Amino acid sequence: MIPISIPHIAGNEWRYIKECLDTAWVSSVGKYVDKFEEEVCGFTGAKYGVACVNGTAALHVALRLVGVEPGDEVIVPSVTFIAPVNVVRYLSAEPVFMDCDEFYNIYITKVLEFIDHETVFRKGYTYNKRTNRCIRAIIPVHVFGNAVRMLPLKSVCQKRNIKIVEDATESLGTVYSGGSLNGRHTGTTGDLGCFSFNGNKIITTGGGGMIVTDNKDYSDRARYLTMQAKDDGIRYVHDDIGYNYRLTNIQAALGVAQLEQLPGFIKVKRSNYELYKQRLDEIPGLGLAETPDYAVSNCWYYCMQVDRTTYGMDREQLMIYLQENGIQSRPLWQLNHQQKPYLECQSYHIERAHILLEKTLNIPCSIDLTSRQINKVIRTLRSGYKRKSF
């Protein structure tokens, strides 16, 4: 079976982890936790980083930092892994769902339309006309490594006092390439950004996540909350409700080793994306989704789009066909505004998301994917065209 995405362990991972074991620095305190935070900041250009147990924990704390309270609303995309939606409910707030653009990201044009027509600004805050709830924040997710169109969003959110928590969990290494954001990494353009280092991400710590920000007060508060809000480390005095959300030294050691290899990982991801794109364009009814021209993507996941009329199979049939031929693939997530816990929540003119859901299939994209494996994927897709080889 050719897996869709597995980690690539080929550097100093064993050596750094062995050092943690040999020195007994295995928990949430140790040099590698600090080093990992420093080096992620050095790579992305963020001023401060706080390592967390996973990306969901990072998002949870980030929303709390920007003041999301029970009864507030947070604007979220319908097309995303469910984590950034769930964290809204962790704080007893309500999600408002938005459609996606051609890059699977939150559709900024519709977001701005919603803010303009469906909200009112009073006493320094933005309120939803329908619910009269305060819209405290928005979570733009850089889906599959594709950068969200942040410039127009930032401008409006600053005027409307809507905080931006970037979900950059899939986009470490994606960089804007034009305008005033030129050279900026995803995750560093909003009030806070959150990364994930889950096993299928471009680098991994097994689990793991990180909050990045240029705001020292946010950073200090995040560190405090992720370490159980401990005010006295000897007597265990706690003046607030905190979380056991700190990354372990062992995980951070793995992350440091992975980060050393990240430029090479990104180069491989982009090269394989271009190879896939060239080859898939030759197969009627198939094609690889484009990446934004205003940023250089890390090409984390490869989104193949299927025209069932031309190709002869729909997405679901093709997924089964690939599985039968030893190739793992994955459809788009179920749209979040249609998930059972969120059926009663407000959604705003969601249209394109339904189209992309039906036609999208993610294909193998691991760092160590070989040319032989890519050729097998292409051959299999060719043979699947109307079940005839060409």
C-alpha positions as CSV (number, residue, x, y, z in Angstrom):
1,M,0.0,0.0,0.0
2,I,1.3,3.5,-0.9
3,P,0.2,5.6,2.1
4,I,-1.2,9.1,1.6
5,S,1.2,10.8,4.1
6,I,3.7,9.4,6.6
7,P,6.6,11.1,8.4
8,H,10.1,11.1,7.1
9,I,12.7,10.3,9.8
10,A,16.2,10.7,8.4
11,G,18.2,13.3,10.4
12,N,19.2,13.7,14.0
13,E,15.9,12.5,15.5
14,W,17.4,9.4,17.1
15,R,20.4,11.2,18.5
16,Y,18.4,14.1,20.1
17,I,15.8,11.8,21.6
18,K,18.5,9.5,23.0
19,E,20.0,12.6,24.7
20,C,16.6,13.3,26.4
21,L,16.4,9.7,27.6
22,D,20.1,9.6,28.7
23,T,19.7,12.8,30.7
24,A,16.2,12.0,32.0
25,W,14.8,15.3,30.6
26,V,11.7,13.7,29.1
27,S,8.8,15.8,30.3
28,S,7.6,19.4,29.6
29,V,10.8,21.1,30.7
30,G,14.1,20.8,28.9
31,K,16.5,22.4,26.5
32,Y,14.8,21.1,23.4
33,V,11.4,22.7,24.2
34,D,13.1,26.1,24.4
35,K,15.2,25.4,21.3
36,F,12.2,24.2,19.3
37,E,10.3,27.4,20.1
38,E,13.3,29.6,19.2
39,E,14.0,27.8,15.9
40,V,10.3,27.9,14.8
41,C,10.4,31.6,15.4
42,G,13.7,31.9,13.6
43,F,12.2,30.1,10.6
44,T,8.9,31.9,10.4
45,G,10.0,35.3,11.6
46,A,7.6,35.4,14.6
47,K,8.9,37.1,17.7
48,Y,7.5,34.6,20.2
49,G,6.6,30.9,20.2
50,V,4.9,28.7,22.8
51,A,5.0,25.0,22.2
52,C,1.8,23.1,22.9
53,V,0.8,19.4,23.1
54,N,-1.0,19.6,19.8
55,G,-2.4,22.1,17.3
56,T,-5.9,21.9,18.7
57,A,-4.6,23.0,22.1
58,A,-2.8,25.8,20.5
59,L,-6.0,27.0,18.8
60,H,-7.9,26.6,22.1
61,V,-5.5,28.8,24.0
62,A,-5.2,31.3,21.2
63,L,-9.0,31.9,21.1
64,R,-8.9,32.4,24.9
65,L,-6.1,34.9,24.5
66,V,-8.0,37.1,22.1
67,G,-11.0,37.2,24.5
68,V,-13.5,34.8,23.1
69,E,-16.1,34.3,25.8
70,P,-19.4,32.2,26.2
71,G,-22.0,33.5,23.8
72,D,-19.6,35.1,21.4
73,E,-19.3,34.1,17.8
74,V,-16.2,33.1,15.7
75,I,-16.2,33.1,11.9
76,V,-14.8,29.8,10.6
77,P,-14.5,27.9,7.3
78,S,-16.8,25.0,6.5
79,V,-13.9,23.3,4.6
80,T,-11.3,22.4,7.2
81,F,-10.4,19.6,9.6
82,I,-12.9,20.1,12.4
83,A,-10.4,21.2,15.1
84,P,-10.7,25.0,14.7
85,V,-14.5,24.6,14.8
86,N,-14.5,22.5,18.0
87,V,-12.3,24.9,19.9
88,V,-14.9,27.6,19.5
89,R,-17.3,25.3,21.4
90,Y,-14.7,24.5,24.0
91,L,-15.2,28.2,25.0
92,S,-19.0,27.9,24.8
93,A,-19.0,30.3,21.8
94,E,-20.7,29.8,18.4
95,P,-19.2,29.2,15.0
96,V,-20.5,31.0,11.9
97,F,-19.6,29.1,8.8
98,M,-18.2,30.4,5.5
99,D,-17.8,29.1,2.0
100,C,-14.4,28.3,0.4
101,D,-12.6,29.8,-2.5
102,E,-10.9,28.0,-5.4
103,F,-7.9,27.1,-3.2
104,Y,-10.1,25.4,-0.5
105,N,-9.6,28.4,1.8
106,I,-12.2,30.5,3.6
107,Y,-13.7,32.7,0.9
108,I,-12.6,36.2,1.9
109,T,-14.9,38.0,-0.6
110,K,-17.9,36.4,1.1
111,V,-16.5,37.0,4.6
112,L,-16.2,40.7,3.8
113,E,-19.7,40.7,2.3
114,F,-21.1,39.1,5.4
115,I,-19.4,41.6,7.7
116,D,-20.6,44.5,5.5
117,H,-24.2,43.4,5.2
118,E,-25.0,41.1,8.1
119,T,-23.2,42.8,11.0
120,V,-23.2,46.1,12.8
121,F,-20.4,47.9,14.6
122,R,-21.3,49.5,17.9
123,K,-19.4,50.4,21.1
124,G,-16.2,49.2,19.6
125,Y,-17.3,45.6,18.7
126,T,-18.9,43.9,15.7
127,Y,-22.3,42.3,16.3
128,N,-24.2,39.8,14.2
129,K,-27.6,41.4,13.2
130,R,-29.4,38.0,13.2
131,T,-28.2,36.8,16.6
132,N,-27.1,40.0,18.3
133,R,-23.9,38.1,19.4
134,C,-20.5,39.7,19.4
135,I,-18.3,38.4,16.6
136,R,-15.0,38.3,18.6
137,A,-12.7,36.5,16.2
138,I,-12.1,34.8,12.9
139,I,-10.1,31.6,12.2
140,P,-8.7,31.6,8.6
141,V,-7.3,28.2,7.9
142,H,-4.5,27.9,5.3
143,V,-5.9,24.6,3.9
144,F,-3.5,22.0,2.5
145,G,-0.7,24.6,2.7
146,N,-2.5,27.2,0.5
147,A,-2.2,30.8,1.9
148,V,-5.4,32.6,2.7
149,R,-5.9,36.1,1.1
150,M,-5.0,37.9,4.3
151,L,-4.5,41.5,3.2
152,P,-8.2,42.5,2.7
153,L,-9.2,40.5,5.7
154,K,-6.7,42.2,8.0
155,S,-7.8,45.6,6.9
156,V,-11.5,45.0,7.7
157,C,-10.9,43.1,10.9
158,Q,-8.7,45.9,12.3
159,K,-11.5,48.4,11.6
160,R,-14.1,46.1,13.1
161,N,-12.1,44.9,16.1
162,I,-12.3,41.2,15.0
163,K,-9.3,39.3,16.2
164,I,-7.5,37.0,13.7
165,V,-6.3,33.6,14.9
166,E,-4.5,32.0,11.9
167,D,-4.8,28.2,11.7
168,A,-1.5,27.5,9.9
169,T,-1.4,23.9,11.1
170,E,-1.0,22.7,7.5
171,S,1.1,25.5,6.1
172,L,4.5,25.7,7.8
173,G,6.9,27.0,5.2
174,T,4.3,28.7,3.0
175,V,5.4,32.3,2.3
176,Y,3.6,35.3,0.7
177,S,5.3,36.5,-2.5
178,G,3.8,39.9,-3.2
179,G,2.5,43.1,-1.8
180,S,2.9,44.3,1.7
181,L,3.0,40.7,3.0
182,N,5.9,39.8,0.7
183,G,8.2,37.4,2.5
184,R,5.9,36.8,5.5
185,H,5.1,33.3,6.6
186,T,1.5,32.1,7.1
187,G,0.8,32.1,10.8
188,T,2.6,35.5,11.3
189,T,0.1,37.9,9.7
190,G,-2.8,37.8,12.2
191,D,-2.9,38.5,16.0
192,L,-1.8,34.9,16.6
193,G,-0.9,31.9,14.5
194,C,-1.1,28.2,15.3
195,F,1.0,25.3,13.9
196,S,0.6,21.6,14.1
197,F,3.2,18.9,14.1
198,N,1.0,15.8,13.9
199,G,2.4,12.7,12.2
200,N,1.1,13.6,8.8
201,K,2.3,17.3,8.8
202,I,5.3,18.5,6.8
203,I,7.4,18.1,10.0
204,T,6.3,16.1,13.0
205,T,6.9,15.8,16.7
206,G,4.5,12.9,16.9
207,G,1.8,15.2,18.1
208,G,2.6,18.8,19.0
209,G,1.7,22.3,18.1
210,M,2.8,25.9,18.6
211,I,1.4,29.4,19.1
212,V,3.3,32.2,17.5
213,T,2.8,35.9,17.9
214,D,4.5,39.2,17.9
215,N,2.6,40.3,21.0
216,K,4.6,39.6,24.2
217,D,1.6,39.8,26.4
218,Y,-0.1,37.1,24.4
219,S,3.1,35.0,24.6
220,D,3.4,35.4,28.3
221,R,-0.2,34.6,28.9
222,A,-0.1,31.6,26.6
223,R,2.9,30.1,28.4
224,Y,1.2,30.7,31.7
225,L,-2.1,29.0,30.6
226,T,-0.4,26.0,29.0
227,M,1.5,25.3,32.2
228,Q,-1.6,24.9,34.4
229,A,-1.7,28.7,35.3
230,K,0.9,28.0,38.0
231,D,1.7,31.1,40.1
232,D,3.9,29.4,42.6
233,G,5.9,26.4,41.4
234,I,6.8,25.2,44.8
235,R,3.5,25.6,46.7
236,Y,1.3,25.0,43.5
237,V,-0.7,28.2,43.8
238,H,-3.1,28.8,40.8
239,D,-4.9,32.1,40.3
240,D,-6.6,31.0,37.0
241,I,-7.8,27.9,35.2
242,G,-5.0,26.6,33.1
243,Y,-4.2,23.5,31.0
244,N,-1.7,20.7,30.8
245,Y,-0.9,21.7,27.3
246,R,2.9,22.0,27.3
247,L,5.0,20.0,24.7
248,T,7.4,17.4,26.1
249,N,11.1,17.6,25.7
250,I,11.2,14.3,23.8
251,Q,8.7,15.6,21.3
252,A,10.5,18.9,21.0
253,A,13.8,17.0,20.3
254,L,12.1,15.2,17.4
255,G,10.8,18.6,16.2
256,V,14.2,20.2,16.3
257,A,15.7,17.4,14.2
258,Q,12.7,17.6,11.7
259,L,13.0,21.4,11.5
260,E,16.7,21.1,10.4
261,Q,15.4,19.2,7.3
262,L,12.4,21.4,6.5
263,P,13.8,23.3,3.6
264,G,14.6,20.0,1.9
265,F,11.2,18.6,2.7
266,I,9.5,21.7,1.1
267,K,11.7,21.3,-2.0
268,V,10.6,17.7,-2.4
269,K,6.9,18.5,-1.8
270,R,7.0,21.2,-4.5
271,S,8.9,19.0,-7.0
272,N,6.5,16.1,-6.6
273,Y,3.6,18.5,-6.9
274,E,4.9,19.7,-10.3
275,L,5.5,16.2,-11.4
276,Y,2.0,15.0,-10.5
277,K,0.5,18.1,-12.1
278,Q,2.3,17.6,-15.4
279,R,1.3,13.9,-15.5
280,L,-2.3,14.3,-14.4
281,D,-3.0,17.0,-17.0
282,E,-2.4,14.3,-19.6
283,I,-5.3,12.2,-18.2
284,P,-8.8,13.4,-19.4
285,G,-11.0,14.3,-16.5
286,L,-8.3,14.6,-13.9
287,G,-6.2,17.5,-12.7
288,L,-4.3,18.8,-9.7
289,A,-5.7,21.8,-8.0
290,E,-3.7,25.0,-8.4
291,T,-1.9,26.8,-5.6
292,P,-2.3,30.6,-5.1
293,D,0.0,32.8,-7.2
294,Y,0.3,35.4,-4.4
295,A,2.3,32.9,-2.2
296,V,4.8,30.1,-2.5
297,S,3.0,27.0,-1.0
298,N,4.6,24.3,1.0
299,C,2.4,21.9,-1.2
300,W,1.5,19.9,1.9
301,Y,-1.3,17.9,0.3
302,Y,-2.1,17.2,-3.3
303,C,-5.7,17.8,-4.3
304,M,-6.7,15.9,-7.4
305,Q,-10.0,17.0,-8.9
306,V,-12.1,14.5,-10.7
307,D,-14.6,15.3,-13.5
308,R,-16.7,12.1,-13.4
309,T,-18.4,12.7,-16.8
310,T,-15.0,12.9,-18.6
311,Y,-13.1,10.4,-16.5
312,G,-15.7,7.8,-16.2
313,M,-15.7,7.4,-12.4
314,D,-16.7,9.7,-9.6
315,R,-14.5,10.5,-6.6
316,E,-15.9,7.8,-4.5
317,Q,-15.5,5.1,-7.2
318,L,-12.0,6.2,-7.9
319,M,-11.1,6.1,-4.2
320,I,-12.2,2.5,-4.1
321,Y,-10.4,1.7,-7.4
322,L,-7.1,3.1,-6.0
323,Q,-7.5,1.2,-2.7
324,E,-7.9,-2.0,-4.7
325,N,-4.7,-1.2,-6.5
326,G,-2.7,-0.6,-3.3
327,I,-2.9,3.2,-3.2
328,Q,-4.4,5.2,-0.3
329,S,-6.3,8.3,-1.1
330,R,-8.7,10.5,0.9
331,P,-11.7,12.7,0.1
332,L,-12.2,16.2,1.4
333,W,-13.5,16.4,5.0
334,Q,-17.2,16.3,5.5
335,L,-18.3,20.0,5.4
336,N,-18.4,21.3,8.9
337,H,-21.7,23.1,8.7
338,Q,-23.2,19.7,8.0
339,Q,-21.6,17.9,10.9
340,K,-24.2,16.8,13.5
341,P,-23.0,19.1,16.4
342,Y,-23.2,22.2,14.1
343,L,-26.4,21.7,12.1
344,E,-28.2,24.5,13.9
345,C,-25.3,27.0,13.5
346,Q,-25.4,29.9,11.0
347,S,-23.8,29.4,7.6
348,Y,-23.5,32.0,4.9
349,H,-24.1,31.2,1.3
350,I,-22.0,28.0,1.1
351,E,-21.9,26.9,-2.5
352,R,-18.4,26.2,-3.9
353,A,-17.6,23.9,-0.9
354,H,-20.3,21.4,-2.0
355,I,-18.8,21.3,-5.5
356,L,-15.2,20.8,-4.3
357,L,-16.3,18.1,-1.8
358,E,-17.7,16.0,-4.6
359,K,-14.7,16.2,-7.0
360,T,-11.7,16.3,-4.6
361,L,-9.4,13.3,-3.8
362,N,-6.1,13.7,-2.0
363,I,-3.4,11.4,-3.4
364,P,-0.1,10.2,-1.8
365,C,2.2,13.0,-0.9
366,S,4.8,11.7,1.7
367,I,8.3,13.3,1.7
368,D,9.8,9.9,0.9
369,L,7.4,9.2,-2.0
370,T,9.6,7.6,-4.7
371,S,9.4,8.2,-8.4
372,R,8.5,4.6,-8.8
373,Q,5.5,5.1,-6.5
374,I,4.4,8.2,-8.3
375,N,4.6,6.3,-11.6
376,K,2.4,3.6,-10.1
377,V,-0.2,6.2,-9.0
378,I,-0.2,7.7,-12.5
379,R,-0.3,4.3,-14.3
380,T,-3.3,3.3,-12.1
381,L,-5.1,6.5,-12.8
382,R,-4.5,6.1,-16.5
383,S,-5.8,2.6,-16.5
384,G,-8.9,3.8,-14.6
385,Y,-9.9,6.2,-17.3
386,K,-13.1,4.7,-18.6
387,R,-11.4,1.4,-17.5
388,K,-9.2,1.5,-20.6
389,S,-5.4,2.0,-20.9
390,F,-4.1,4.7,-23.2
